[in-house]
Amino acid sequence: MDFEPASLNAIVTSDWLAKRIVLGRVYQALVTVDAADDPRYQIIPQLAERWEVSPDGRTYTFHLRRDVKWHDGESFSARDVLATLDKVLDPKVDAASTRADFAELARHHAPDEHTVVLEWKQPYFLVLDALSDLTIQPAHLIGNLDARAYNESATNPLNRAPIGTGPFKLERWESHSHISLVRNPAYWGRPAYLERIVFRVIQDASVRLQLAQRGEVDLLYRLKTEQWSRADTPELRAQFHRSRFYAAKYNWIGWNLARPPLGDARVRRALTLLIDRPAIIDKLLYGLPKPTTCHFYWASAACDPAQAPLPHDPGAAAALLDEAGVLDHDGDGLRDYQGKPFRFGLSLPANASETARVATKIKEDLARAGIDMSIEKVEWSAFLQRVSAHDFDAIALMWSGDARMDPTQVWHSSSIEGGSNYVGFRDAEADRLIEQARVTLDAAARDALYRRFGAILQREQPYTFLYVLPELDLLHKRVRGARPGLYWWTFEDLWIASAEGS
């Protein structure tokens, strides 16, 4: 792992690494996504054995497994599902990124210990997908905690020591060193083959590669693009499989629309035109990323293949800046706006070395147009606080998503405060399309709405969409049973071959 998670509470964390990679082995949900079912990614049972949906699409009845135990030995029941939903729906709980998926949940109740009924205000196409991402927590540990106690690590043990129902359980979290999981011997399903998984926290990318070269790691994920080239040696090829997979994610630059002149779409469009994205992909990133203009999974029909990225066109950018009143009035070579030089900072996580290289290229591109951009590297926890408070000019980040996504949390105006609409994007037509898509159950009709929404983002440029960077992983050849997918590697299926290869 390239950085340590702030919390191991799957409800409050928005940290993809913690939630997907570590906690995905510990916690479980009512249903899950069949990661091997590419490209459909069907929903399959997990803690619920089966479910029924009412004809109007508003009532979901889940019948729970009766043979499930929590890692501390307590029995799993409907009480746990209700307690988890109670916490998610509490506006004082730090769970905004999870809560957005349940905004239309009208009522949740349990007719008995093994049945849960969810009633929705209106049909929602992502009910099952949202539930697949809702990791159920034990009522006997969280039921009596108020929101303040639930949020705090000192009073909620799950923030440091998660108790789940999954095939692995937490063994140890050694701060700044590693998180280790061990096989759950009382797991209700097929036991995992591996006895232990150790996630080592190593921020320095070069050190991670050195450990692979010395045979001290079995899986090295998220290699930098320059490392991918350097790791293509006979020695490493003899030891490791090389995996390149384009998941549901994209890198972006977000412009704070509350900071003038970034609130002007002409200025944002000009900035995109000034950033030489083809050169970044081809020269800095070795031609590995895919260009994109889309918020959704790049391979889905929600992305319009006819919507091409804006070109690198400094001339057109200059004309837009002139039109918006961002001009070099005093002849000093720096454009100004309303009497002030056009200067702004691009904030990025301190350990994002590859993003820093890209940011340096962007700084050079903008400087040639008379725009002064500084690069501000911020430690991860402080970075998250800043973006949540809209305390930035521009930010560089990556979104990781799912096969099917609801953009409400990132793009609806209601998500500016408390959600992930960090840039403050507000557009009435975009809001309407997002709201209409939420209740459109027909996939083709919904994708058509999302393509129209994508056209608005293309016009307004609240983000400069950069590229889809592939997952670049090295997997030791002694590890068997591996398959990469949209939801990363399936650790439960991994096993280690003996020295003889059996």
Residue pairs with C-beta under 8 A, 6 or more apart in sequence:
1 17
1 21
1 179
1 199
1 200
1 201
1 202
2 17
2 201
2 202
2 203
2 205
2 208
2 222
2 351
3 17
3 201
3 203
3 349
3 351
3 380
4 175
4 176
4 201
5 13
5 15
5 17
5 18
5 22
6 13
6 15
6 18
6 380
6 381
6 384
7 13
7 15
7 18
7 153
7 159
7 160
8 18
8 22
8 23
8 158
8 159
8 160
8 161
8 162
8 170
8 173
8 179
9 156
9 158
9 159
9 162
10 18
10 19
10 23
10 27
10 135
10 137
10 162
11 84
11 87
11 88
11 93
11 95
11 98
11 135
11 137
12 93
12 94
12 95
12 98
12 151
12 159
13 19
13 23
14 97
14 384
14 420
16 400
19 135
20 400
20 487
20 488
21 199
21 488
22 179
22 181
22 199
23 135
23 162
23 164
24 166
24 487
24 488
25 166
25 167
25 168
25 181
25 197
25 491
25 492
26 71
26 162
26 164
26 166
26 168
26 169
26 170
26 181
27 135
27 136
27 137
27 162
27 164
27 165
27 166
28 46
28 47
28 135
28 136
28 164
28 165
28 166
29 46
29 47
29 131
29 132
29 133
29 134
29 135
29 136
30 46
30 47
30 48
30 51
30 62
30 64
30 81
30 116
30 131
30 132
30 134
30 136
31 43
31 44
31 45
31 46
31 47
31 48
31 51
31 128
31 131
31 132
32 43
32 44
32 45
32 46
32 132
33 41
33 42
33 43
33 44
33 129
33 132
33 402
33 403
33 486
33 487
34 41
34 42
34 43
34 44
35 41
35 483
35 485
35 486
35 487
35 488
35 490
36 483
36 485
36 490
38 485
38 486
39 299
39 403
40 403
41 402
41 403
41 404
41 486
43 128
43 129
43 132
45 51
46 132
47 64
47 65
47 68
47 76
47 81
47 136
47 165
48 62
48 63
48 64
48 65
48 116
49 63
49 64
49 65
50 62
50 63
51 60
51 61
51 62
51 63
52 60
52 61
53 59
53 60
53 61
54 60
56 123
57 120
57 123
57 441
58 119
58 120
58 121
58 122
58 123
59 117
59 118
59 119
59 120
60 117
60 118
60 120
60 127
61 115
61 116
61 117
62 81
62 115
62 116
62 117
62 118
63 114
63 115
64 76
64 77
64 78
64 81
64 114
64 115
64 116
65 76
65 188
66 114
67 188
68 75
68 76
68 165
68 188
69 75
69 76
69 165
69 186
69 188
70 76
70 138
70 140
70 163
70 164
70 165
71 163
71 164
71 165
71 169
71 170
71 184
71 186
72 138
72 163
73 186
74 138
74 140
76 136
76 138
76 165
77 113
77 114
77 139
78 110
78 112
78 113
78 114
78 115
78 116
79 110
79 113
79 139
79 143
80 136
80 137
80 138
80 139
81 108
81 110
81 116
81 136
82 108
82 109
82 110
82 116
82 139
83 137
83 138
83 139
83 142
83 143
84 134
84 135
84 136
84 137
84 139
84 142
85 102
85 105
85 108
85 134
87 93
87 95
87 137
87 142
87 147
87 150
88 95
88 98
88 99
88 102
88 134
89 99
89 102
89 105
90 147
90 150
91 99
92 146
92 147
92 148
92 151
93 99
93 147
93 150
93 151
94 151
96 409
96 418
96 419
96 420
97 409
97 419
97 420
98 133
98 134
100 406
100 408
100 409
100 415
100 419
101 126
101 130
101 133
101 134
101 406
101 409
102 130
102 134
103 408
104 120
104 121
104 122
104 124
104 438
105 118
105 119
105 120
105 121
106 119
106 120
106 121
107 117
107 118
107 119
108 116
108 117
108 118
108 119
109 116
109 117
110 116
110 117
111 117
118 127
120 127
122 439
123 439
123 441
124 130
124 438
124 439
125 404
125 406
125 437
125 438
125 439
125 440
125 441
125 443
125 446
126 404
126 405
126 406
126 438
129 402
129 404
130 406
133 402
135 164
136 165
137 158
137 163
137 164
138 163
141 156
141 157
141 158
141 163
142 150
142 156
142 158
145 155
145 156
148 155
149 155
149 156
150 156
152 159
153 159
153 160
157 163
160 173
161 170
161 173
162 170
163 169
165 187
165 188
166 184
166 187
167 183
167 184
167 187
167 189
167 190
167 191
167 192
167 492
168 181
168 182
168 183
168 184
168 192
168 197
168 491
169 181
169 182
169 184
170 179
170 180
170 181
171 180
171 181
171 182
171 196
172 178
172 179
172 180
173 179
173 180
174 180
176 201
177 200
177 201
178 198
178 199
178 200
178 201
179 198
179 199
179 201
180 196
180 197
180 198
180 199
181 196
181 197
181 198
181 199
182 195
182 196
183 191
183 192
183 194
183 195
183 196
184 191
184 192
185 191
190 492
192 491
192 492
192 494
193 481
193 492
193 493
193 494
193 495
193 496
194 491
194 494
194 495
194 496
197 491
200 211
200 217
202 208
202 211
203 351
205 223
205 224
205 227
205 353
206 227
208 217
208 220
209 220
209 223
209 227
209 230
209 231
211 217
211 220
212 220
212 231
212 236
212 239
212 240
212 474
213 235
213 236
215 239
215 476
217 476
218 475
218 476
218 478
218 479
218 496
219 473
219 474
219 475
219 476
219 479
219 489
220 240
220 473
220 474
221 471
221 472
221 473
221 474
221 488
221 489
222 471
222 472
222 473
223 231
223 472
223 473
223 474
224 353
224 354
224 472
225 284
225 285
225 286
225 288
225 289
225 354
225 469
225 472
226 286
226 354
227 472
228 242
228 244
228 286
228 288
228 472
229 286
231 240
231 242
231 474
232 242
236 474
239 476
239 477
240 474
240 475
240 476
240 477
241 474
241 475
241 476
241 477
241 482
242 472
242 473
242 474
243 471
243 472
243 473
243 474
243 475
243 484
244 288
244 470
244 471
244 472
245 470
245 471
245 473
245 484
245 485
246 290
246 298
246 299
246 468
246 470
246 471
247 400
247 470
247 471
247 486
247 488
248 296
248 297
248 298
248 400
248 401
248 402
248 403
248 405
248 486
249 398
249 399
249 400
249 401
249 468
249 469
250 292
250 294
250 295
250 298
250 398
250 399
250 465
250 466
250 467
250 468
250 469
251 289
251 355
251 358
251 396
251 397
251 398
251 466
251 467
251 468
251 469
252 396
252 397
252 398
252 399
252 463
252 464
252 465
252 466
253 271
253 275
253 346
253 362
253 394
253 395
253 396
253 463
253 464
253 466
254 394
254 395
254 396
254 397
254 422
254 423
254 462
254 463
255 262
255 268
255 271
255 393
255 394
255 423
255 461
255 462
255 463
255 464
256 262
256 390
256 392
256 393
256 394
256 395
256 422
256 423
256 424
257 263
257 423
257 424
257 425
257 426
257 462
258 390
258 424
259 344
259 393
260 337
260 338
261 267
261 324
261 325
261 326
261 337
261 338
261 342
262 268
262 344
262 393
262 394
264 324
265 459
265 460
265 461
266 320
266 321
266 323
266 324
267 320
267 321
267 324
267 326
268 460
268 461
268 462
268 464
269 310
269 317
269 320
269 461
270 316
270 317
270 318
270 320
270 321
270 324
270 326
270 369
271 317
271 366
271 371
271 461
271 464
272 310
272 461
272 464
273 310
273 311
273 312
273 313
273 314
273 316
273 317
273 320
274 312
274 314
274 317
274 365
274 366
274 368
274 369
274 371
275 312
275 362
275 365
275 366
275 464
275 466
276 312
276 361
276 365
277 291
277 309
277 312
277 464
277 466
277 467
278 291
278 312
279 312
279 361
280 358
280 361
280 362
280 466
280 467
281 287
281 288
281 289
281 291
281 467
284 357
284 358
284 361
285 354
285 358
285 467
285 469
288 469
288 470
288 472
289 466
289 467
289 468
289 469
289 470
290 298
290 467
290 468
290 470
291 309
291 467
291 468
292 298
292 303
292 309
292 465
292 466
292 467
292 468
293 303
293 307
293 308
293 309
293 310
293 454
293 457
293 458
293 465
294 302
294 303
294 304
294 307
294 454
294 465
295 399
295 405
295 407
295 410
295 411
295 454
295 457
296 302
296 303
296 401
296 405
296 407
296 450
296 454
297 303
297 401
297 402
297 403
297 404
297 405
297 486
298 468
300 403
300 404
300 447
301 443
301 444
301 447
302 405
302 446
302 447
302 450
302 451
302 454
303 451
303 454
304 451
304 454
304 455
307 451
307 454
307 455
307 458
309 465
310 458
310 461
314 368
314 369
317 369
318 369
321 327
321 335
321 369
325 337
325 338
326 335
326 336
326 337
326 342
327 335
327 336
328 334
328 335
328 336
328 370
329 336
330 336
333 370
334 341
334 342
334 343
334 370
334 371
334 372
335 341
335 342
335 369
335 370
335 371
336 342
341 372
342 370
342 371
342 372
343 371
343 372
343 373
343 374
344 371
344 372
344 373
344 374
344 393
344 394
345 373
345 374
345 375
345 376
345 392
345 393
345 394
346 359
346 362
346 363
346 373
346 374
346 375
346 376
346 393
346 394
346 395
346 396
347 376
347 377
347 378
347 383
347 386
347 387
347 392
347 393
347 394
347 395
347 396
348 355
348 356
348 359
348 375
348 376
348 377
348 378
348 383
348 395
348 396
348 397
349 355
349 377
349 378
349 379
349 380
349 383
350 377
350 378
350 379
350 380
350 383
351 380
352 377
352 396
355 396
356 375
356 377
358 396
358 466
359 375
359 396
360 375
362 373
363 373
363 374
363 375
366 372
366 373
367 373
373 394
378 386
385 391
386 392
387 395
387 397
387 422
388 422
390 416
390 422
390 424
392 422
395 422
395 423
398 469
399 410
402 486
403 486
406 434
406 437
406 438
407 434
407 450
407 453
408 414
408 415
408 419
408 434
408 438
409 415
409 419
409 420
409 421
410 419
410 420
410 421
411 421
411 425
411 430
411 434
411 453
411 457
412 419
412 421
412 430
412 431
412 434
412 435
413 421
413 425
413 426
413 427
413 431
414 431
415 421
416 424
416 425
416 426
423 462
423 463
425 460
425 462
427 456
427 460
429 456
430 453
430 456
430 457
433 449
433 450
433 452
433 453
433 456
434 453
436 449
437 446
437 449
437 450
437 453
440 446
440 449
457 463
471 484
471 488
473 484
473 489
475 482
475 489
478 496
478 497
479 494
479 495
479 496
479 497
480 494
480 495
480 496
480 497
481 493
481 494
481 495
482 489
482 490
482 493
482 494
483 489
483 490
483 493
